[in-house]
Amino acid sequence: MKRLTVAAALTVLIGIGGYGGVCCAAEGKYEVKQAASVKDILTERMGKRVMIKTDSGEALEGTVATVADQVVHLSKLTGKDFYDAVVRIDKITSIVFKP
């Protein structure tokens, strides 16, 4: 009985893994342009969800609403209903997004 359970679990995991690989391969890749800046990448993501990490270690996830010269406005913050954020672009250390 134990072998049957392990075999069934492996079959499910292999099935999920195979499906996930097909799903991700269909989405495509993101390629960084040679002269890309944080502002350029945020501008490309206007209206889409991103997670940004700041140099203080804080992570904010929301929709890119506006990108100005020195700040980005994130709306609809995850886990913070009715809150938006404005973050200085020079304080962003990474941007996480779905390509």
C-alpha positions in Angstrom: 0.0 0.0 0.0 2.9 2.4 0.9 4.5 1.8 -2.6 1.2 2.6 -4.3 0.9 5.9 -2.4 4.5 6.9 -3.2 4.1 5.9 -6.9 0.9 7.9 -7.1 2.6 11.0 -5.5 5.5 10.7 -7.9 3.1 10.5 -10.9 1.3 13.6 -9.7 4.6 15.5 -9.2 5.9 14.5 -12.6 2.6 15.5 -14.2 2.7 18.9 -12.5 6.3 19.5 -13.3 5.8 18.6 -17.0 2.8 20.9 -17.2 4.6 23.8 -15.5 7.5 23.5 -17.9 5.2 23.8 -20.9 3.4 26.7 -19.3 6.6 28.6 -18.5 8.2 27.9 -21.9 5.2 29.4 -23.7 5.4 32.7 -21.7 8.8 33.7 -23.2 11.9 35.3 -21.8 12.8 38.8 -20.7 16.0 40.2 -22.2 17.7 43.2 -20.6 18.7 45.9 -23.1 22.4 47.0 -23.0 21.6 50.5 -21.8 18.6 49.7 -19.7 18.0 51.6 -16.4 15.7 50.9 -13.5 13.4 53.7 -14.8 13.3 52.1 -18.3 12.4 48.7 -16.9 9.6 50.2 -14.7 8.3 52.2 -17.7 8.0 48.9 -19.7 6.0 47.4 -16.8 3.4 50.3 -16.6 0.0 48.9 -15.7 1.5 45.5 -14.6 2.4 44.0 -11.3 5.9 44.1 -10.0 7.7 43.6 -6.7 10.5 46.0 -6.0 13.1 45.7 -3.3 14.7 48.7 -1.8 18.2 49.2 -0.5 16.7 49.1 3.0 15.5 45.6 2.4 11.8 46.4 2.2 9.8 44.6 -0.5 6.7 46.2 -2.1 4.4 44.5 -4.6 1.9 46.5 -6.6 0.9 47.8 -10.0 3.2 50.3 -11.7 0.9 53.4 -12.0 3.4 56.2 -12.9 7.1 56.5 -13.5 8.6 60.0 -13.1 12.2 61.1 -13.4 13.1 60.2 -9.8 10.1 58.2 -8.4 7.7 55.4 -9.2 4.1 55.2 -8.0 2.9 51.7 -7.1 -0.9 51.3 -6.7 -2.9 48.4 -5.3 -0.2 47.2 -2.9 -0.4 43.5 -2.0 -1.5 43.0 1.6 -2.1 46.7 2.2 -5.6 47.4 1.1 -6.3 51.0 0.1 -2.6 51.9 0.1 -0.3 53.2 -2.6 3.5 53.8 -2.5 5.9 56.3 -4.1 9.4 55.1 -4.1 12.6 56.8 -5.1 14.1 55.1 -8.2 17.6 55.4 -6.9 16.7 53.4 -3.8 15.5 50.3 -5.8 17.9 47.4 -5.8 15.8 44.9 -7.7 12.6 44.5 -9.6 10.8 41.1 -9.7 8.1 40.5 -12.4 6.5 37.9 -14.5 7.8 38.2 -18.1 
